[in-house]
């Protein structure tokens, strides 16, 4: 998809001040800001929910703050996700601390979503698109001798799971310097499905804090952000493990300067995660400690320069390094999990160096083009490993460790990205966009370096929520995606009369797509049915689909908006790809009158019958969910919101929700898809001061 879909959050936590004039803009790729998008239900602790009205977007359910985003059938590590320019890699064999889990919804000022064909300046090492998140920008005083103070308090709740969220922000600034603080808290018990049954082990608690210090003058701005996260617990009903602690710290320095010959944008960042897995809840008890330590660091430099009157050149250089240690301490008096520490990934290293350049040219009033090239070198390595022991109970892991240690671990990939985009403004109401790209992604550390071949060890490596077990493959090749996309955009009117319709078909051929080969099977929890033991392997794949979105005024105060999406993904040697969302549509009727804004929303999802048989992906029934919400702006500084999600208390299973492992362990029987959320009453209050 060529067009950018940008969510400028106008809810309680959106920034009141516009971004500084020196903030770089892309005329081609930022072509639709806020179209048909609106904030999601109150009490939501997961940032991925803010994007649920973006056409072609879906998310794979995990923990309450850690769903995995997908764009046009490609997700998780196949997307480039940046938070204020930082690239954060999940430091967990289950991806429980996915990048979007590191920022709370109340801390976000803007989200830009670029699906499919993305400019090389928007990031490499990805084949599915880019999600760029920005915190609320620093606030400055308007007058040289003035002092600006502001703040916001937000409270939200959901009846399902007794979920609560809260947030506070405070700012003090003059026209040159700004200081801000932001904190958020979220907590929920396990939620209930449409039958009123508790979905075991879906409880969580999350705390985020950050501060920002910024300096500016007429030509430049320096911004320093720092923050911490603490998640004391988070249940994962579609995984074998839970999060028992996640502590993270970050520092991020950004500098933007307007020069006589162009613009300089520079940033540097550091982020560290201490992550523990195990069991914490009586809803799923056990004893198996697992520890992961991850560190991200990097910088980015970008120059934007006019070349003549019609062309703008962007060139940049980036560096990102990731370090990972993943080990499982021995369990006292356990014959299987001891006496040694199990070393899953030892000093894992993944370093990326990138260079890129792109030229955007306005040829005339109708034609605009963007051409770019990006070269990246990815260097990966890991140290030797060890099993719990060399006894008969660990014979498979002991043999696998010896084989892994005997091999050379160092790998180096050279990846080339090419992008070509053209936009034709046929008339004032019609725009056509055509885009083609070659995009690449190298394997992550877990795909390449996990080595255990015992059933227990393999099931501990799984970020897919499918109940299966995985082992890495040192010889994996990078994925190379060749994408062709077309967008037709019809639009017109202004204000309450504004309307648009956008259609976007796309075709994606992925060479060396990282999929799996079956190497065995087992019985999860020794219950009925079976799971698959899988090895990561390269296979070519094709994805084809289309997205449709629209917004049409029905009356002076009534607007009809919606999205529809279809994606089909197959391996060229046969078989369907995993985590392909079936055909779905979102229909919204929005009414605005004075201080009131209300929406009635229906989400329709088709039956998922094209499933990945190798992963034993379950078939899920089609369903329709009805949601309603209303917002009342009381005076200038107080906003009240109320809504009901899943109004009819429909029982359903999300097609990307995976399997209900915690339910299987507690109740036995057959392995079932993870149940979705039942009815919930959502309330919110925001006060600005």
C-alpha positions, 0 to 999 in steps of 0.5 A: 500500500502506497498511501500513509495512514496517519493517526493524529490522536485528538483524544485526551492525550494528543498534543495541543501544540503543533509540531515545530515548523522544522519537522520534516514532511514527505509530500508523497508518502504522507497523503492521508492524515486522520482519514476515518480514524478515531481513538479506540475504547477507554481502558485499553492498555495495548497500543496496537488497539489504536490502529484497529480502524486502519485498512489492512491492519490486524493484530495477533493477540498475546498478553494484555499490553503486548499484541503483535501488529500485522499489515497486509498479512506481514507482521511482528519482525517483518515490520519496522517499528520505531518509537520516537526514532528508536528501534527496539527488538523484542528480548524474549523467545515468546516476543512478550516484550514486543516493541509496541508494548514499551509505550502506553496509549496515553503517552502517544501523540501521533502514529504514522502507518506505512503499509507495503511499499515504503520509502527507503528513508522510513527504514530497512530490514523489513518487508511489510511496512513501517509503524512510526510512533511519536510521543506528544511533542515538547510544549513551548510558551508562545511569548518570549517573556511568558511561562507556559504550564499545562497538564492532563489527568486521564482515568479509564476503565473496562468492566470486563476484567475490571480493567483500569488505566490512568495517566498524568502529564505535566509540562512547564516551559518558556519559549526556549526550554521545555520540561515535561513528565508523563506516567501511566498505569494499567491493570486488569484481571483475566477477562471473560468471553461471550459465555461469561467464562473467565479466560484463564491467565489473561491478567496483567499490570503495567507501569510506564514513566518518561520525562522530556527536556527540550531546547529550541531557537528559530533554527534548531531543536534539541530533545532529550527523552528518558523513561522506565517501564515496569511490568510486574506480571502479564499472563499469556493464555496462548503461550506455555509461559508467563511474564513475571517481570519486565524492567526497561530503561531508555534514553533518546536524544534527537536534534533537528536543525534548519540550515541554509541548504536544507535540513539535518535530523539526527538522533541517538538512543539506548535501551535496556531490558531485563525480562523474566518468564515463569508462572505467577498466577494460581490460574496457571501454576508452575516453576520454570524460571527463564531470564532474558537480557537485551540491549538496543543502541543506535543512531540515525542521521538524515539530510534533506536538501532541495535540488533545484525547484522541483526535487528534494533529496534525502540521504542518511546513515543509520546504525543499530546494535542489539545484544541478547542473553537468554538463559534458564536457571536450574530448578532445584531438585529437578531431574530434568531442569538442572543441575546446569543453567540452560543457555538458549542464546549466549551473547547474541549479536545483531548489528546493522549498518545502513546507507540510503538516498532518495529523490522526490520530484514534483514534475508538474502540477499532476506528477510526483515521483519518489525513487530510493535505494538503501544498502544494509549490512547485517552482522550476526553472531552468538557464543556456545551454548549448554543444556540443563545436563547431559543425562538421558532425560536431556539427551536430545538437547545435549546432542543438539548443543554439541552440534551447534557448538561445533559450527561457525556461528558468525553470519553476514548479510548484504541487503539491497532495498529499492523503491519507486513510487509515482503519484498522478493527480488527475484532477482535484478529486482523483489521485492515482498512485503506483509503487514497486519495491524490493525489500529485505529482512534478515532473520532475528537472533531466535530464528537463527540461533535457538538450538534445543531439540527436546520437546520442552526446549522447543516449545519455549521458543514460540511467539506465534501463539500456536502451541507448537515448538520451534528450533532455529536454523543458522543457514537461513537466508534473508527474506526478499520481498518484491511488491507491486501496489496501486492506489486509487483515491477519490475525494472532495468537499471540505469540512462536514461535506468532505468525503473520500474513497480509497482502493488499494490492491497489492501483490507481494512475492517473497523470496526465501520467506522464513517459514517452517518445516515439520520435524516431529510432533508431541502432545501439549501438556500430555493432553488429547490432540497433538502439537507440531515440532518445527524448524525455521526454513526458507520457502518462497511465498506469495501474498495478494490482497486489497484494501478499501476505505471510505468516508461519506457524509450522510447528513449535516451531522452524520458520517458513514465511514468504513474499511474492508480488507482481504489478504491471501498468503500461500507458499509457492510449494503449497500450503497457506501461510500462518496468521493470514486475516480472513476477509473483514470489514469495519462499518461506522456511523458517526454522529456529531452535534455540538459537544457530542460525538458518537459512533456505532460500529460493526466489525464483520469477520469471515470464517477462517478456513484457509489455515496453515496445516503445518502449524495445525492452525485452527479454523475459526467461525465468522462473526459480527461484533457491535460496538457503541461509544460516545464522547462529550466535551464538557467545557474546554478542559473536561472530556467524558467518554462512555461505550460498550464493546461487543454489545451483544456479548457475542462468543467468538475466537479471533482468527489471529488469537492462537490457541487456548493453552492455559485453558487446556492445561486447567480443563483438559479436553481438546485444544481450542482457539483462544476465546475473544472478549465478551461484553464490556462497558468502557468509561473514561474521563480526561481533565486538562489544566 
